[in-house]
């Protein structure tokens, strides 16, 4: 009897994903534990292992298919000797979409060139089968899906089909009393905002970009942000970092950001009221400072987490953050490595940004935005001097962190940054 391979849920919040590619092909013998496919979620690309064994008799969802719902059948496994025809299964529900109302189809112009119109896709009755992404791209391009040849399972139209197709100029109705070729109307303008004013390239939103947009829109709309800014002199921190890296030798180098992660974790221990999250039932105050570090990746942003950073040494934090950042950029993080956390650090100092205010990353109670360290004039003991100054801005959730608590957290952080030896106490 055929066994279905289902689209797995790779995280508690995953509802759909992209089947990036199959690592096996139809007819291959599969054993339990074999890696058979790669699935891309909104944050990472993960390998999928087979839980059953047999022969991969049919691939129901081809590699590269987006928006595949969790628990959708993506392939069929049969026992050795079982006919492939007995493995028939309904088309995967994640890829099929309800049929759109059928519009009246005008007769084709008699002089139309056969090469100008693609062969119609395989359909069942009047229904045209296409993935949701293909329908959206076709709508944006002004394509008639009935004129696109599908290359997916059972003739289904997929993303690649509509990207390769070209919109056909619609035929206008021939006025009464006239005969001959139909009157052709101009094509739909390429831009929906200012027709004819500019050219653009449409870049489809992947799962990560959609998730980032949704979460940050919700955060800005529902979380009462307030902002506190402080300047930190970091000359002592830079000197300590240089000494530590000389001691480490050829090992993992400690960065300024690693020291910021450690200082924030210790500051949260000193001000535990800030190490908290809001829920409608209660404020959750955490036992450890799990610091999420914002990492820019292609197509979006991800926040891998340094767990219990307050009890880890700087060398350990440096090794973890480097490993997490490298795997984040290749989308190889496990869900538990970027989900959760209690507070976030976002550092744009390496880009020369002096100061900015970041959007809180739910469910965290706050995020610390780190600017560039630069030499500035300061007043010391009534005299003008020069110091390396770094501007830090706290974005805090006022439901959880009151103004005085936020100020106390920044004061504790500033003391640790300006006197970094106290991190070792």
C-alpha positions as CSV (number, residue, x, y, z in Angstrom):
1,X,0.0,0.0,0.0
2,X,1.3,3.5,-0.9
3,X,2.5,5.7,1.9
4,X,2.3,9.5,1.6
5,X,5.2,11.8,2.3
6,X,3.7,14.9,4.0
7,X,5.0,18.4,4.1
8,X,6.5,18.6,7.6
9,X,6.0,21.3,10.2
10,X,9.5,22.3,11.0
11,X,8.6,24.8,13.7
12,X,5.5,25.3,16.0
13,X,4.4,28.4,14.0
14,X,5.0,27.0,10.5
15,X,1.9,26.8,8.3
16,X,3.5,26.6,4.9
17,X,6.9,26.5,3.2
18,X,8.9,26.1,0.0
19,X,9.9,22.7,-1.2
20,X,13.3,23.8,-2.4
21,X,14.5,20.6,-4.0
22,X,14.3,16.9,-3.9
23,X,17.5,15.1,-3.0
24,X,16.1,11.8,-4.4
25,X,14.3,11.0,-7.7
26,X,11.4,8.8,-8.6
27,X,12.3,5.1,-8.5
28,X,15.0,5.5,-5.8
29,X,15.0,3.2,-2.8
30,X,14.5,5.1,0.4
31,X,15.4,4.0,3.9
32,X,14.1,5.5,7.2
33,X,16.4,8.4,8.1
34,X,17.6,9.1,4.6
35,X,17.6,12.8,3.7
36,X,15.2,13.2,0.8
37,X,14.4,16.9,0.4
38,X,15.2,20.4,1.5
39,X,12.4,22.6,2.9
40,X,12.7,26.4,3.2
41,X,10.7,28.1,5.9
42,X,10.4,31.8,6.6
43,X,13.8,31.7,8.4
44,X,15.9,28.7,7.4
45,X,16.4,25.9,4.9
46,X,16.3,22.5,6.5
47,X,16.8,18.9,5.4
48,X,13.9,16.5,5.7
49,X,14.4,12.8,6.6
50,X,12.3,9.9,5.5
51,X,10.3,8.2,8.3
52,X,9.2,5.2,6.1
53,X,11.1,3.0,3.7
54,X,10.4,1.8,0.2
55,X,10.5,3.1,-3.3
56,X,9.8,6.8,-4.1
57,X,7.2,6.0,-6.8
58,X,5.9,9.4,-7.4
59,X,6.8,13.1,-6.7
60,X,3.6,15.0,-6.2
61,X,5.1,18.5,-5.6
62,X,8.1,19.4,-7.7
63,X,11.2,21.1,-6.3
64,X,10.9,24.9,-6.3
65,X,7.2,24.9,-5.4
66,X,6.3,27.7,-2.9
67,X,3.5,28.0,-0.4
68,X,3.1,24.3,0.2
69,X,0.8,23.9,3.3
70,X,1.9,21.7,6.2
71,X,0.6,18.1,6.0
72,X,0.1,18.3,2.2
73,X,1.2,15.1,0.4
74,X,4.4,15.8,-1.5
75,X,5.4,12.3,-2.6
76,X,4.4,8.7,-2.5
77,X,6.4,5.7,-1.2
78,X,5.4,2.1,-2.3
79,X,6.7,-1.2,-1.3
80,X,9.1,-3.1,-3.6
81,X,7.1,-4.8,-6.4
82,X,4.0,-2.7,-5.9
83,X,2.9,-1.1,-9.2
84,X,3.4,2.6,-9.4
85,X,-0.1,2.9,-10.8
86,X,-1.5,1.7,-7.5
87,X,0.0,4.7,-5.8
88,X,-2.4,7.2,-7.3
89,X,-3.4,9.9,-4.9
90,X,-5.3,13.1,-5.1
91,X,-3.5,16.2,-6.1
92,X,-1.9,18.0,-3.2
93,X,-4.3,20.5,-1.6
94,X,-1.6,23.1,-0.9
95,X,-0.9,23.7,-4.5
96,X,-4.4,23.6,-5.8
97,X,-6.6,26.7,-5.4
98,X,-10.3,27.3,-5.8
99,X,-11.2,28.0,-9.4
100,X,-11.7,31.6,-10.2
101,X,-15.0,32.6,-11.9
102,X,-14.7,31.9,-15.7
103,X,-14.8,35.0,-17.9
104,X,-16.2,34.8,-21.4
105,X,-13.5,34.0,-23.8
106,X,-13.5,36.0,-27.0
107,X,-12.8,34.2,-30.3
108,X,-9.2,34.3,-31.3
109,X,-8.2,36.6,-34.2
110,X,-8.1,34.6,-37.4
111,X,-4.7,35.9,-38.3
112,X,-3.1,35.1,-35.0
113,X,0.3,33.3,-35.3
114,X,0.4,29.9,-33.7
115,X,3.7,30.8,-32.0
116,X,2.1,33.8,-30.3
117,X,-0.1,31.7,-28.1
118,X,1.1,29.0,-25.7
119,X,-0.6,25.6,-25.7
120,X,-3.3,25.5,-23.1
121,X,-2.5,23.8,-19.8
122,X,-4.0,20.4,-18.8
123,X,-7.3,21.2,-17.1
124,X,-10.2,19.4,-15.7
125,X,-13.4,20.7,-17.3
126,X,-13.3,24.5,-17.2
127,X,-10.9,24.7,-14.2
128,X,-7.3,25.9,-14.7
129,X,-4.9,24.5,-12.1
130,X,-2.2,26.8,-10.9
131,X,-0.3,27.5,-7.7
132,X,-1.3,30.6,-5.6
133,X,2.1,32.2,-6.4
134,X,1.6,31.6,-10.1
135,X,-1.9,33.1,-10.0
136,X,-0.5,36.2,-8.3
137,X,2.4,36.7,-10.7
138,X,0.0,36.2,-13.6
139,X,-2.4,38.8,-12.3
140,X,0.4,41.3,-11.8
141,X,1.7,40.6,-15.4
142,X,-1.8,40.7,-16.9
143,X,-1.5,37.1,-18.1
144,X,-4.5,34.9,-19.0
145,X,-3.7,31.6,-17.2
146,X,-5.8,29.8,-19.8
147,X,-3.1,30.6,-22.4
148,X,-0.1,29.3,-20.3
149,X,1.2,25.8,-20.6
150,X,1.7,24.2,-17.1
151,X,4.8,22.2,-16.4
152,X,3.9,21.0,-12.9
153,X,2.2,17.8,-11.8
154,X,-0.9,17.0,-13.9
155,X,-0.2,20.1,-16.0
156,X,-0.4,22.5,-13.1
157,X,0.9,26.0,-13.8
158,X,3.8,26.9,-11.5
159,X,5.9,30.0,-10.9
160,X,8.4,29.3,-13.7
161,X,5.6,29.0,-16.3
162,X,4.1,32.4,-15.7
163,X,7.6,34.1,-15.4
164,X,8.5,32.7,-18.9
165,X,5.2,33.6,-20.5
166,X,4.4,37.0,-22.1
167,X,1.1,38.8,-21.7
168,X,-1.1,38.6,-24.8
169,X,-2.8,41.8,-26.1
170,X,-6.6,41.3,-25.4
171,X,-8.9,41.5,-28.4
172,X,-11.6,44.1,-28.3
173,X,-15.1,43.4,-29.5
174,X,-15.6,44.2,-33.2
175,X,-18.1,47.1,-33.7
176,X,-21.4,46.1,-35.3
177,X,-21.4,46.4,-39.1
178,X,-17.7,45.8,-39.4
179,X,-15.9,42.6,-40.4
180,X,-12.3,41.5,-40.6
181,X,-9.6,41.4,-37.9
182,X,-10.5,42.3,-34.3
183,X,-9.4,45.7,-33.0
184,X,-6.5,45.2,-30.6
185,X,-6.4,47.4,-27.5
186,X,-3.1,48.5,-25.9
187,X,-1.6,46.2,-23.3
188,X,-2.1,46.9,-19.6
189,X,0.5,49.4,-18.2
190,X,3.4,47.7,-16.5
191,X,3.2,49.7,-13.3
192,X,0.1,49.7,-11.1
193,X,1.0,53.0,-9.4
194,X,1.9,55.5,-12.0
195,X,1.2,54.1,-15.5
196,X,3.9,54.9,-18.0
197,X,6.1,56.9,-15.5
198,X,8.8,54.4,-14.6
199,X,10.1,51.0,-15.2
200,X,10.5,48.5,-12.3
201,X,11.4,44.9,-11.6
202,X,8.9,42.9,-9.6
203,X,10.8,40.8,-7.0
204,X,8.4,38.2,-5.5
205,X,8.2,38.2,-1.7
206,X,9.6,35.0,-0.2
207,X,8.5,33.5,3.1
208,X,11.1,35.3,5.1
209,X,10.2,38.7,3.7
210,X,6.5,38.2,4.3
211,X,7.1,37.1,7.8
212,X,9.4,40.0,8.6
213,X,6.8,42.5,7.1
214,X,4.0,40.9,9.1
215,X,5.7,40.7,12.4
216,X,7.2,44.2,12.4
217,X,3.9,45.7,11.2
218,X,2.2,44.0,14.1
219,X,4.9,45.1,16.5
220,X,4.8,48.7,15.5
221,X,1.0,48.8,15.5
222,X,0.4,47.0,18.7
223,X,3.4,47.6,21.0
224,X,3.6,51.0,22.7
225,X,7.3,51.8,21.9
226,X,9.2,54.5,23.7
227,X,12.9,55.4,23.2
228,X,15.8,56.2,25.5
229,X,19.3,57.2,24.3
230,X,22.6,57.3,26.0
231,X,26.2,57.9,24.9
232,X,28.9,55.4,26.1
233,X,32.6,56.1,26.1
234,X,34.2,52.9,24.9
235,X,38.0,53.6,25.0
236,X,38.5,51.3,28.0
237,X,36.4,48.6,26.3
238,X,38.5,48.8,23.1
239,X,41.7,48.6,25.1
240,X,40.4,45.5,27.0
241,X,39.3,43.9,23.8
242,X,42.7,44.4,22.3
243,X,44.4,42.8,25.3
244,X,42.0,39.8,25.3
245,X,42.5,39.1,21.6
246,X,46.3,39.2,22.1
247,X,45.8,36.6,24.8
248,X,43.5,34.5,22.7
249,X,46.1,34.4,19.9
250,X,44.9,32.4,16.9
251,X,41.6,31.5,18.5
252,X,38.2,33.2,18.0
253,X,38.5,36.9,18.1
254,X,36.3,38.8,20.4
255,X,34.3,41.6,18.8
256,X,32.8,44.8,20.2
257,X,29.4,43.3,19.6
258,X,30.3,40.2,21.7
259,X,31.1,42.5,24.6
260,X,27.9,44.4,24.1
261,X,25.9,41.1,24.2
262,X,27.7,40.2,27.5
263,X,27.1,43.7,29.0
264,X,23.4,43.7,28.1
265,X,23.0,40.2,29.6
266,X,24.6,41.4,32.9
267,X,22.6,44.6,32.9
268,X,19.4,42.5,32.6
269,X,20.5,40.5,35.6
270,X,21.0,43.7,37.5
271,X,17.6,45.1,36.4
272,X,15.5,41.9,36.1
273,X,12.2,43.9,35.7
274,X,13.5,44.7,32.1
275,X,14.1,41.0,31.2
276,X,10.4,40.4,30.6
277,X,7.6,40.0,28.1
278,X,4.0,41.0,27.9
279,X,1.0,38.7,27.7
280,X,-2.6,39.5,28.4
281,X,-2.6,37.2,31.4
282,X,0.7,38.1,33.0
283,X,4.1,39.7,32.6
284,X,6.7,36.9,32.0
285,X,9.9,37.6,33.9
286,X,12.8,35.4,32.7
287,X,15.4,33.6,34.7
288,X,18.1,34.0,32.1
289,X,19.2,36.6,29.6
290,X,18.8,35.0,26.2
291,X,20.1,37.7,23.9
292,X,19.0,37.6,20.2
293,X,21.5,39.2,17.8
294,X,20.0,40.7,14.6
295,X,21.8,39.3,11.5
296,X,21.1,40.7,8.1
297,X,20.7,37.9,5.5
298,X,19.7,37.9,1.9
299,X,16.0,38.8,1.6
300,X,15.5,39.8,5.3
301,X,16.6,39.6,8.9
302,X,17.0,36.8,11.4
303,X,17.8,36.9,15.1
304,X,19.8,33.8,16.4
305,X,20.0,33.6,20.1
306,X,22.9,33.4,22.6
307,X,21.2,31.5,25.5
308,X,22.0,32.4,29.1
309,X,24.6,34.9,27.9
310,X,25.0,36.2,31.5
311,X,26.9,33.1,32.6
312,X,29.1,32.6,29.5
313,X,32.6,34.0,28.9
314,X,33.4,36.4,26.1
315,X,35.3,33.8,24.1
316,X,32.3,31.4,24.3
317,X,29.9,34.2,23.2
318,X,32.3,35.1,20.3
319,X,32.4,31.5,19.1
320,X,28.6,31.1,19.3
321,X,27.7,34.4,17.6
322,X,30.1,33.7,14.7
323,X,28.8,30.2,14.2
324,X,25.1,31.3,14.5
325,X,25.7,34.3,12.0
326,X,27.4,32.0,9.4
327,X,24.6,29.5,9.5
328,X,21.9,32.2,9.6
329,X,23.3,33.6,6.3
330,X,23.1,30.2,4.7
331,X,19.7,29.6,6.2
332,X,20.9,26.5,8.1
333,X,19.7,27.5,11.6
334,X,17.5,25.1,13.6
335,X,14.1,26.6,14.8
336,X,15.2,26.5,18.4
337,X,18.2,28.6,17.6
338,X,16.2,31.6,16.5
339,X,12.9,31.3,18.3
340,X,12.4,32.7,21.7
341,X,14.9,34.9,23.4
342,X,14.3,37.7,26.0
343,X,16.0,40.8,24.5
344,X,17.5,41.8,21.2
345,X,20.7,43.6,20.1
346,X,20.8,45.3,16.7
347,X,24.1,46.8,15.7
348,X,24.6,49.0,12.6
349,X,27.8,50.6,13.8
350,X,29.9,48.7,11.3
351,X,27.9,50.6,8.6
352,X,28.8,54.0,10.0
353,X,25.3,54.6,11.4
354,X,25.6,57.0,14.3
355,X,22.2,56.5,15.9
356,X,18.9,54.7,15.1
357,X,15.8,53.4,16.8
358,X,14.9,49.8,16.2
359,X,11.5,48.1,16.1
360,X,10.9,45.6,19.0
361,X,11.0,42.0,18.0
362,X,8.0,40.2,19.7
363,X,7.8,38.7,22.3
364,X,10.8,40.6,23.6
365,X,10.3,43.5,25.9
366,X,12.9,45.7,24.2
367,X,15.7,46.0,21.7
368,X,19.0,47.8,22.0
369,X,20.2,49.7,18.9
370,X,24.0,50.2,18.7
371,X,25.5,53.0,16.7
372,X,29.1,53.5,15.5
373,X,31.9,54.2,17.9
374,X,33.6,57.5,16.8
375,X,35.8,60.1,18.3
376,X,33.9,63.0,19.6
377,X,34.7,66.0,21.8
378,X,33.7,65.5,25.4
379,X,34.1,67.5,28.6
380,X,36.1,65.9,31.4
381,X,36.8,67.6,34.7
382,X,35.8,70.9,33.1
383,X,38.2,70.6,30.2
384,X,37.6,69.6,26.6
385,X,38.9,66.2,25.6
386,X,38.4,63.6,22.9
387,X,36.9,60.2,23.5
388,X,35.5,57.3,21.4
389,X,31.8,57.5,21.9
390,X,29.1,55.0,21.0
391,X,25.4,56.1,21.0
392,X,22.9,53.5,22.2
393,X,19.1,53.7,21.9
394,X,16.7,51.5,23.8
395,X,13.3,50.8,22.3
396,X,11.1,49.5,25.1
397,X,7.6,48.0,25.4
398,X,5.9,50.4,27.8
399,X,3.4,47.6,28.8
400,X,6.4,45.8,30.4
401,X,9.2,48.2,31.0
402,X,8.3,51.5,32.6
403,X,10.4,54.6,31.9
404,X,12.3,54.4,35.2
405,X,13.1,50.7,34.6
406,X,14.3,51.4,31.1
407,X,16.5,54.2,32.4
408,X,17.9,51.9,35.1
409,X,18.7,49.3,32.4
410,X,20.6,51.8,30.2
411,X,22.5,53.1,33.3
412,X,23.6,49.6,34.2
413,X,24.6,48.9,30.6
414,X,26.6,52.2,30.4
415,X,28.5,51.4,33.5
416,X,29.5,47.9,32.3
417,X,30.6,49.3,28.8
418,X,32.6,52.1,30.3
419,X,34.2,50.0,33.0
420,X,34.4,46.6,31.2
421,X,36.6,44.9,33.9
422,X,33.4,44.8,36.0
423,X,32.0,42.2,33.6
424,X,34.6,39.8,35.0
425,X,33.4,40.3,38.6
